[in-house]
Amino acid sequence: MFSNIDGKLKGLAIALCTLGIVVSITYGYFVGQLDVGLGIIYAAVGSFISWVISALVYGLGELIAKTGTTNRQLDDIKDLLTPPPTVDPNRNWQPNTDDFLVPTKYDKNDQFFRNGD
């Protein structure tokens, strides 16, 4: 539902513009049966308002698309500029967890490391 929202907004903008212009011209035609000048005004103003609203919705879709592209490019730049993690071989590293036992030093005489001998 929310994937490709930029494309959906652009499609909605085109549909709004098309539908708005058709409805405005149709309404202007029927109003024009009573008063020609008023019918032309309704058709012109309604079409213009439909175009402006659809341009704003399309612009929002374009803004979302450009923001996503910029975000992906910034992530790529961040990955290039972030140095790889370094491990000090002299440091005895242990994961920060209490779920399992990790020995701090290897001792071949320790019962923990024996293979059943």
N, C-alpha and C positions, 0 to 999 in steps of 0.2 A: 504494500500500500504506500509506503513512504520511500521506496527506492525510485530513483530517477525522477525526483520531484521537480527538478529543473525542466526536464522535457515535458512533464505533465502540465506544468504552469504555462509553458510556451504553447502547447497545444490548446489549453483552455483559453489563452489570450486570442488565438486565431479563431477559435469557435465563438468566443464572445463578440469579437469584431464582426464576423460574418453574420451571426444571428442578430446583433444589434442594428447593423446596417439594413438587413432585410426587413426587420420589424419596423424600423424608422421609416423606410421608404413605403412600406405597405400602409402604415398608419398615416403617413403624409398623403398618400393617394386617397384614402377614404376621407380624411379631413379636407383634402383638396376638392372633393365633390361638393362641399358646402362653400368653401372659401379657398380659391386657388393660392393666394399669397400665403395664407396661414399653413396650407398643406406643404408648400415648398419650404417654409421656415421649419416646420416640424421634421421634414425629411432631412434637411441640411443640418440642423442643430442636433438631432438625434444621432445621425451618422457620425458627426464630429465627436460627440460625447462618447459614443461607442468606441471610436478609434482611440481617443485619449485614454479611456479606461483599459482597453486592451494593450495599449503601449505601456502603461504602468505595470500591468500584470506580466507582460512579456519581459519588461526590464527587470522585474523581481526574479523571474526565472533565469535570466542571463546573469544577474548578480550572484545567484546561488551557484550557477555553473562555474563562474570565474572564481568564486571563493573556494570551491572544492578543488579546482585546479591549482590555485595558489597554495592551498594547504598541503596538497601532495608534493608540490615543488619545494616548499619549506621543509617538509619531512625529509626529502632527499638531500637537501643542503645540510640539515642537521646531522643526518647519518654520515655525510662526508666529513663534517667538521668535528664530530665526536671522536676522540681518540679511543682506540680499543682498550679494554680493561687490562691492567697490568697486575701480575701476581708476583709478589716478592718471594723468591724461593727460600729465604731465611725465615719467613714468617710461618708460623704454624696456623693454618687457616681452618676454621670450623664453621659449618653452617649455623645460622642463628636459629636453632630449633631445639626443643626438648623432646621431640617425638621419638628419637632414636639415639643410640649411644655411638659416639664417634671418638675413637681413641685419639689422644693428642700426640703421642709419639709411638713409633713402631718399635716394638720390643719382641724379638723372636722368641724369647722365653715366656712371654705373657700367654696365659691360658686363652685369651680372646683370639689369638692368631694361630693357634695350633689346629691342625687338620685331623683331629682325632687320635694323635699319637699319644 
